[in-house]
Structures are given as structure tokens and as C-alpha cells.
Amino acid sequence: MPAKVLPHLGVVDVERQPFRVYYRLIGSAIAESLGRSSIKGYLDTLELPQEEELESLYKEALSADHPLFLAGEQEIDGEAFIYEGGALPLGTPDDPVRRFVIFEDFLRTDAWRSALRRRHYRPNAGPQKGSESD
């Protein structure tokens, strides 16, 4: 696998009971698309603005029990970028913790990277109570 693919890949654990999403290993391009320079931890503790959308996506991936492929548009600083991505399930459908390999790429990579450089990222350590975000 070419090294330039790695920033666009991740490994996510989805726990069934109670439902929780754990970002185990996330490539830098995926983290940047979520407004961070790196991500590790439970989705519900990261205070990401996309939390509700991501939770819904992982519930769909868990119930589908087959690869999930996505295409859409994400807005960054008022500019729309087309992306493609998906989630590939690992293990068996009845595993109490289902692991997924996720991937994401933006079709206009240079313009997308330029927009991301203008953003202010949150600390890598995760949310800090009592501090201003972004």
C-alpha cells in the first residue's frame, strides 16, 4: 500500500451495548477533515461538531453488515468540497465490538488542504473544560 494512502485510512471500534464509537487509529487527513490534527478516543468525548452525523453513520454501518460507501459534500470555511469514503467491516456480524477500516478522500485535494491550513485546530489532547474552542 503506498504511504500516501495512509493519511486517508483509519480503524474504528463500534461497541454495541451501550453504543459507543472509539477512534483507535485515524490518519491525519481524516483528523484534519474533522478539525483536528489527530484523533484518538471515544466519539462522545471529543466534542466534534459532526458527532451526531458520525454516530448515525456508524449505526448504519453496524446494521448494514456490508461495506458502506459514501460520497457527498463538506463545507469548510464557506467552500464546498466533494468527498468519497466508506467503512469496511471486520470480524463477524455478531461481535460485541465491531471494528471498521474507514477511508476518506477529497477530490480537489490541493484546494481542500489550502482551506484546512486556514483553520484553527483544537488541541490534540481532546476537549479541555473551561477553555475556548477553535
PyMOL commands that set and color helices and strands:
alter all, ss='L'
color gray80, all
select helices_A, chain A and resi 3-8+28-33+43-45+51-64+109-117
alter helices_A, ss='H'
color red, helices_A
select strands_A, chain A and resi 9-15+20-26+41-42+68-76+79-90+97-106
alter strands_A, ss='S'
color yellow, strands_A
deselect
rebuild
show_as cartoon
